[in-house]
Amino acid sequence: MTDNTYASAGVDIEAGQKAVDLMKEAIRTTYTPEVLSDTGNFGGLFAIDKLKNFVSPILVASTDGVGTKTMVASKMNKWDTIGQDLVNHCVNDILVQGATPLFFLDYIASSKLNPEQIATVVSGCATACRAVGCALLGGETAEMPGVYQTGEIDLVGTIVGVVDKPRLIDGSRIQSGDVVLGLASTGLHTNGYSLARKILADFDWSMPQAELDGQTIGEALLAIHRPYMREIQTLWHGGIDIRGLAHITGGGIIDNFPRIFPQGISATIQRGTWHELPIFGMIQRIGDISDDEMFHVFNMGLGMLIVVPLEHEAQARALLPELSRVGTIISGDGGVEIL
């Protein structure tokens, strides 16, 4: 007799339910008073009563993934960090418009579900959500044999946040003479991994590397994507006039920074004014990659750029001593020049 069960087609319903059971408690730890639903509901419920206190609340939403960083996690068999990467990336993406997160949704898919692996990834999402006061409201776990490679997963998330219209940051007030301050990245964050994996493929990723100050390649590549919400809030609460924020992701400084420029504005970035992590130098040296390509692909050690008026620079750097002045806003056609 032909076996026409779902399991025979490669989908294990019981494994999916086990994954949900394993992640339930981690998810519940992220719940804020606004969450009115529980794991397993068809839709997540989130009360928005507190938005009544806003002058003009604007919802800000973003969807993103961690790209082929999942393949690094697979190679190293380390699954507790990429969920944090995903949440932090999304938090930063809405932060640049002044938004604070309300809730987050995740999507994890693979050819065959490993409940413990999936629960570990989601627990990482929960860890990052708790750190920024964001509810992990729901998500989807999909088993799709034939679509995904064996042993690999896909990881995507959606975040919804809010900003009061008077505090919206859209870059429109950026002007020539403003200064560009930089917050350091922890590594590649979530971009450039296809190129990095290609170049470093022949190395032992578990062996400490002198060039990486004793780190292994695996450790350097899996460094968690840093969230910047607390730092930016410190500047807000300190009265700093933040005229623009740029999260440096795919496309690097060259492509991301101009996304917030008003017409007639360009920027110069002075290389050497911040610390370029050794993983970038290693990738560039081994791959014989041009400076231009490096600054188009990687963040090069700068995870967030902040534009403030010159007269606020000293106060901003006093509030956040880690800030570096990395560039200047000038008149121009919208480009970025690395000096």
Beta strands, then each sheet from edge to edge (+ up, - down):
strand 1: 57-65
strand 2: 100-110
strand 3: 135-143
strand 4: 153-164
strand 5: 179-184
strand 6: 244-247
strand 7: 265-269
strand 8: 302-308
strand 9: 324-331
strand 10: 336-338
sheet 1: 1+ 4- 2+ 3+
sheet 2: 6+ 8- 5+ 9- 7+ 10+
end
